[in-house]
Amino acid sequence: VPNVLEYVGSVATLIRPLPGTTPTIVTSVRFNSLGQLFVGGNDGYLRMITFPNDFFGMDFEEMKSEVDNMTVTIIKEEEEVQQPPSPILSFDICEELEMVATAHANGNVCFYSVRDDDSHHHALLGTWNPFTSTEGGKSHARSVAFVTNESKQWSIVAGGGNGEMWLQDIHSSVIEASGGNNNKQPTTDKPNMQLFMENSVQAIKPNHQGPVIGLASRPGGIIVSIAHDGILRITQTFPT
């Protein structure tokens, strides 16, 4: 029996506004294992959509009646940050670290805590722009992925619109805080000082000859990158 596709509904906060106004364009979406949907937009904001209990186990009519009960949380920078947000081009979720990393058109990679408990709210932990020293001075951060090697060291990989790929190790305090100890939280008063290991930035060579439009990883330090040069490249990272 073929599948029957039926429209259920739209997320209210992302429905196109009145004619003549600029809509929020969704650029990337991904579910986590809890059924929450993370959404990246061209307005630079990361959103988390939480569905009603048992939403995906409901029949069609029940789902339609519960669409308006979805909760949309906007995870954004603190109000005192003056720099306007840059469009999100891609993101990755790391459930082990309870973090989301977003790749932005201005070259930034932003890191968000998505812990859902009483002791820590959803918050921006820090940013990293590996493309500031590149030829021309800037590039899009086109793709991003978390990766862990054989020593259980977590790192972040960013792929650029200029074909470059960069890796940086995540600080051990962040990893320990997400390892099941709910009384321990990452220090966020100086986020970039705590987020990364010192002197751990590495360029992944050779560069692609076009924008790195996708990254995927698997345990053991394996990174797969795809780019507009038509190449699918497999890279092995090793403990440092």
Buried (B, 14 or more C-beta within 10 A) or exposed (E): EEEEEEEEEEBEEBEEEEEEEEEBEBBBEBEBEEEBBBBBBBBBBBBBBBBBEEBEEBEEEEBBEBBEEBEBBEBBBEEEEEEEBBBBBBBBBBEEBBBBBBBBBBBBBBBBBBBBEEEBEBBBBBBBBBBEEBEEEBBBBBBBBBBBBEEEBBBBBBBBBBBBBBBBBBBEBBBEBBEEEEEEBBBBEEBEEBBBBEEBBBEBEEBBEBBBBBBBBEEEBBBBBBBBEEEEBEBEBEEE
